[in-house]
Amino acid sequence: MTSASFDFAPLLPAGLPPPAARWTGLAKYSFVGGNIDPEQVPVDGLIDAVNAVLKREGKSLATYGLANGPQGYRPLREFLSAKLQRDAGIACAADDILLVSGSLQALDLVNQTLLARGDTVIVEQETYQGALNRLTRLGVQAVGIPLDRDGMRMDALASALADLKRRGIRPKYIYTIPTVQNPTATILPEARRAELLRLSSAYGVPVFEDDCYADLVWDGNRPPAIHAMAENGGVIHIGSFSKSIAPALRVGFIVAPWEMLSRMLALKTDAGSGALEQMVLAEYCAPHFATHVPKLTRGLRAKLNVLMEALNEHFGTSAEFEDSKGGIFLWVKLPDNVDTPKLYQAALAAGVSINPGPDWSTDNTSSMARLRLCFANPSAEQIRDGIAALADVCRREFGVPVRSANVEKRAKG
Ligand SMILES: Cc1ncc(COP(=O)(O)O)c(C=O)c1O
């Protein structure tokens, strides 16, 4: 590109987010983002699906939305309706589902429908950075509820709701990632889901349930979706094919009462999300999804084991974490003197990228020594080498781990 001399700056409206940085590529050892295992993308199955569906229905690409209406390709919505009933207990028809461009678009549509500057929402104290960033940009206050090993603490939620009510504040929603939480990988048990619904209806605050990791539970057993347990229709449920099939396809979905879905449809002004992706997913998933998922989770579980072994070997007791029940992330606590935003910078210079804790939390202090590691995308070898390199950087910058277990072993031997 030649350098441009036209000055756009005076034309930019107030309130734009800061400009994006140029893409500089993935780090050599990349533990960031929600990327999945490249070996588990069902490439051959997707090739067969694209051939079959294009031969049969390719001419329908001549119409916006494949003449299936603005909610998206009907066979994919029908697949989802059956899958959500089977796996999550959600009774919804194809007409209750809106297909969107990744569940990030679902977050945007729900936010645009419900939120105005100055509003308050409730989130888990540790939560998805993409959700937190959106709230900050919208000028919405996010009240963080602490989690324990079983996800969001209902006693803390009850106090927060009571406190907000005393101050005359009715939060617009309670956002939760209840089934393999990001970043903590906790699963909210059924009894807590019931209590969450009780509080939601007592305070008139809807639940916004983000279930994008729900297929990645190691033993395949998940509690019913909060949406499935609700009796008053006060739950908006979103999901995605990003973690189970491939994030680059950009296909997510929203299940909500028509009162909300019709509002979101009115705000979805892109004339429909990418149709080819929806067609290929429907063609592939109807016969193959149920057998693809257990293979996928076995592979992820094996990679998590490699990561935990590498952390034990190179960080010893300096790295604290819980063995998780599913997903693609490990949420790790380092000694309190480690500042993970600083560690992030130093590690990046050494070719290792990590997600520093404060980006994933409403509480900067308690998350400062934490980091999130995505173990799905790097190979087993990259995980081992990357964690060894991270331990070296951490030792150099913060003096921990004092000595890694293998060095100790060698010294002793
Ligand atoms: C909790 C959560 N919600 C939503 C998303 C967005 O996913 P996508 O837009 O790819 O469906 C992610 C991505 O990592 C996530 O972790």
The ligand as a Gaussian input file, in Angstrom:
#p B3LYP/6-31G(d) Opt

LIG

0 1
 C      -17.972000     -16.948000      26.681000
 C      -17.851000     -16.628000      25.238000
 N      -18.904000     -16.117000      24.594000
 C      -18.842000     -15.815000      23.287000
 C      -17.688000     -16.021000      22.561000
 C      -17.673000     -15.648000      21.121000
 O      -17.636000     -16.750000      20.304000
 P      -18.063000     -16.782000      18.792000
 O      -18.411000     -15.378000      18.356000
 O      -16.905000     -17.321000      18.040000
 O      -19.269000     -17.669000      18.752000
 C      -16.563000     -16.563000      23.177000
 C      -15.311000     -16.777000      22.430000
 O      -14.291000     -17.202000      22.886000
 C      -16.642000     -16.867000      24.556000
 O      -15.598000     -17.372000      25.226000

